[in-house]
Amino acid sequence: MQFERGVITAVAADTADGRELLVEVNGQQERAFAEPGVCARPDVGDAVLLNTTGVRLGLGTGGVHFVAALLEKAGTGGTEPFDTPGHIMKLRYTPWQRAVHAVEEPDHPLHDRIRDAESLQGVPVVICELHSMVPAVAMTLQHQLEQAGGPSGSIAYVMTDGAALPMAFSQTVRTLKERGLLTGTVTVGHAYGGDLEAVNLYSGLLAARHAIGADVIIVAMGPGIVGTGTKYGHTGLEVGQAVNAVHTLGGDPVVVPRLSFADRRERHHGVSHHTLTALGRVALAPATVPLPDLAEGETRLIFRQITQAGLPERHRFVGVSGRSILDATGHFQVPLKTMGRTLSEDPAFFLAAGAAGEWAARLIKKPPRHHAVRSSAGALLADKN
């Protein structure tokens, strides 16, 4: 790890989820992010210790430094007993390990809803490889339900620990919740900061269904992804693991394929090798994979790739327009961007996510189930928010 000293020169943005800062480091103005709970609230003029590893390596990781401590105000706690509820540690055995109140713990107020739960009761679970797919799925799904004249769907987002760990780092999730497109969130594994905390993906899915009362669940990692260019050395493999978990729990797995004709890297051209490996080598159960309406040449390439990977024998591919994302993004105004590219610059990527949202909307255009659960759990989540 690399740490450097900086002095805060300005607060660029201030939300309940953190402060975006400008910091002078070695005579240069650079960006930093201060997450609540890591240290005392930083302000202009404070000297801070920054984790600069990602930026110095030229990696994504948000393109910012992270405030690790205020040098002159180190230590946020006192000698008083630690009486915050929760005894499940995330980031375990690191200097930044933190206790959370996991929904599996017996004294959690929603524990009774998930204690004996073993089934997702057939709900659709839309599995995304990248965080940037989440708003496209959520907007399209809700827009389709509105167009049908029905009530909004209850959508829960389950964030895995394949990329960014703090939910607070996602501006996308903050915006989706502000606009009523997500009912609640669950962070699983070592990801943290969701409305509910869960120990693993399985219990997180059950919490989304039974504690939040979701009609549809979206599973994806936080912002960022780890990739190496090798077949198995990337966190996108978790898509296949999620298919297995959803199948085991009796849900309906729907996978968003990672498509692009704008990505200059050959391994991500057409169908990404991440999707081909996750569905061809890791997923042990069948999933539904909606494919959007694309140009003839693009469609031919996609079918050649999935056929060569043997995917049609293992999964169900369905043709869906996907183009309702074009209306949905204008209606809800949630920004769409992936790898620096917008909807107009990489349409296949977002049309694929839109197709999954359309498909999920079709699946739930039925009488809503378990609304009593959703209403009471929603009140508890609203209290926390």
Secondary structure as GFF3:
##gff-version 3
##sequence-region A 1 385
A	DSSP	beta_strand	3	15	.	.	.	ID=ss1
A	DSSP	beta_strand	18	25	.	.	.	ID=ss2
A	DSSP	beta_strand	28	34	.	.	.	ID=ss3
A	DSSP	beta_strand	47	51	.	.	.	ID=ss4
A	DSSP	alpha_helix	53	56	.	.	.	ID=ss5
A	DSSP	three_ten_helix	61	63	.	.	.	ID=ss6
A	DSSP	beta_strand	65	70	.	.	.	ID=ss7
A	DSSP	beta_strand	88	90	.	.	.	ID=ss8
A	DSSP	beta_strand	98	100	.	.	.	ID=ss9
A	DSSP	alpha_helix	111	114	.	.	.	ID=ss10
A	DSSP	beta_strand	124	127	.	.	.	ID=ss11
A	DSSP	three_ten_helix	131	133	.	.	.	ID=ss12
A	DSSP	alpha_helix	134	147	.	.	.	ID=ss13
A	DSSP	beta_strand	155	160	.	.	.	ID=ss14
A	DSSP	three_ten_helix	167	169	.	.	.	ID=ss15
A	DSSP	alpha_helix	171	178	.	.	.	ID=ss16
A	DSSP	beta_strand	184	187	.	.	.	ID=ss17
A	DSSP	beta_strand	196	197	.	.	.	ID=ss18
A	DSSP	alpha_helix	201	210	.	.	.	ID=ss19
A	DSSP	beta_strand	216	221	.	.	.	ID=ss20
A	DSSP	three_ten_helix	235	237	.	.	.	ID=ss21
A	DSSP	alpha_helix	238	248	.	.	.	ID=ss22
A	DSSP	beta_strand	252	255	.	.	.	ID=ss23
A	DSSP	beta_strand	259	260	.	.	.	ID=ss24
A	DSSP	three_ten_helix	266	268	.	.	.	ID=ss25
A	DSSP	beta_strand	270	271	.	.	.	ID=ss26
A	DSSP	alpha_helix	273	277	.	.	.	ID=ss27
A	DSSP	pi_helix	278	282	.	.	.	ID=ss28
A	DSSP	beta_strand	288	291	.	.	.	ID=ss29
A	DSSP	alpha_helix	296	308	.	.	.	ID=ss30
A	DSSP	three_ten_helix	311	313	.	.	.	ID=ss31
A	DSSP	beta_strand	316	319	.	.	.	ID=ss32
A	DSSP	alpha_helix	324	332	.	.	.	ID=ss33
A	DSSP	alpha_helix	347	364	.	.	.	ID=ss34
A	DSSP	alpha_helix	371	384	.	.	.	ID=ss35
###
